């Protein structure tokens, strides 16, 4: 699946945003305005001015919307949820070539809030996945104690864990040890 650079960045951003939620025993990573600033800086979200508590609430609401998209039972439901997020953001597609990147499309209006920025750009990235008929690539980690979101961009759509070095490896080692215990006991 060929994914343009800006779409890949938006997919990574939506996954990272979803994974800030207090789920699976994890604490809230967007607990205050400074943590929102850190998220914005860490993801190089451009054109964001002064942030306040209202921005934090709005970004958390957008995050909840994306969580619903990943949990949607079918493509039609996911499409409806994405349409709501993108429409509420007041999308205004524009070609831009800022910060050393070649021409690409921003879907948020100039001066948009950080929540509208995320809803528009990330929502459009998710819409491209749906349009390509690849909704099953929007997944949650299968490790029982994890559940983090990820987009499976593997060639054969076989990725099961958010990170094979942590969750995947931990489960494989546990299964290996269980087999060894069973063999030793038997």
N, C-alpha and C positions, 0 to 999 in steps of 0.2 A: 504494500500500500504506500503510494507516494504522498507524503504530507509536506506541504510547504513549511519553510522555517518558522514563519509567524504563527501558523496554525499549531505547529508542534510546541512552540513556547506557550501558547494559550492553553493547550491541553495539559502541559506540565503545571501551569499555574492553577487551573481548575482542580487538578488532583491535589496539589499542595494546599490549596484553600480548603478543600473538603477534609483533608487530613489534619487540619487545625482544630476540628471539632472534638469535644470531649466525649469520645466514644471508645468502647472496648477497654475501659479502665484508664484511658489517657485523659490528661487534664486539658482544659480549655487553653489553646495556644494564642487565641485572640482575646485575651482577658482584659486588655486595656488599650488606650490609644497608642502608647509607645510600642506595644506589640504589633499594632496595625501598621505603624510607621516602619517597623522592622520588616514586616511582610512586604510592604510596598517597595522598600529599598532593595530587599533581597531578590525581588522579582523584576526589578528595574522597570516598574510601572511608571510611564512618563506622564507628564502634565498634571500631576497631583499636587495640589496646593496644601493649605492648612487643613489638618484633619482634626475632628472632634468626636465627642461621644455619639452624635447622630450618624457619623460615617461608620463608626464601629457597629452600631445597631443595623445599619443598612447593609454592610458587608456580611454580617452574620445572617441576615435574611436571604441574601443572594446565595450564600453558602448552603443554606437549608434548601433553597430551590434546586441547586445542583445535586444535592443529596437525593432529592426526589427523582431527578432525571435518571441517576444511576440505578435507583430502585424501581423504576417504572417497569410494569409487567410486559409491556410491548412497545414497539416503535411508535405507534400512534399516540399513546399516552406520553411517551418521552418527547415527541415532537410538539405536542400541545404545551407541555411544561417549558420547553425551550422557547417556543413562540411567546409565551407569557413573559419570561425573563427578558428576552430581547426587546419586545414591544415596550415593556415598562421602562427600559433603559433609554428609549427614544433614539434608536440607532440612526446614525448619519454616516454611511460609508464614505471614506475618503482615502485617496491614494497618498502615501507619504514615504519619505526616504530619510528619516531622521537617524541620528546617532550611528552613522556609518553603515546602516542596513540598506540594501537595495529597495526598490519600490515594493510596497506591500500595502494591504488595506487595513485601516483602522475602522472599526464599526461604531465607535462612540463619538459623540459630538464634541467639538473643542470645548474645553472647560467643564466637561462632564465630571460628576462626582466619581470617587474611586469605586463605589458600588456599581454605578452605571457603566463605568469603564470595564469592570470585571464581567458584569452581566452581558454586555454587548460582545466583547471580544471572545470571551470564553464560551458564551452561548453560541456564537457563530461557529467556533471550532467544533463544538459538540454537534452542531447541525450538519457540518460537513461529514462527520462520522456516520450520522444517520442517513444522509443522502447517499453515501457510498454503500449502504446496506450492511454496515459493520457495527451495529449497536451492541452486539455481543462482546465487542472489545472493551466496553465500559464495565469494569469489574470491581469486585471487592476481594481482598486477600482471603484465601481459603484456610489460612492458619486459624485454629480455633480461638486463639487469644489476640487476634489482630483485627481483621476487618477493614484495613486501610484501603482506600480507593486507588485504582491505577487504570491506565489505558494499556491494554495488551496490544503492542505493536509487533509482536513476534510474527514471523512469516506464516506459521501454521495455526495461529490463535491458541496456543497451548499453555500460555503462562498462567500459573495458578496462584502465585504469591507476589506480594508487593515488591519483595526483594529476595531473590534466590539465595543471597549470601546470609541473610538473617532468618527470615521466616521459613523459607524453603529448606535451607540447610539444617535448621533446628529440628524440623519435622522429619527430615530424612535420617538424621542422627538418632532421633528418638525411635524411629521405626527399626533401624539397624540394631540398636541396643535391645529393643523388645524381642526381635528375632533371635539375638544371641542368648538372651535369658531363657527364651522358650526352648532353644536347642539344648542349652545346658541342663535345663530341668527335665527334659524329655529323654 
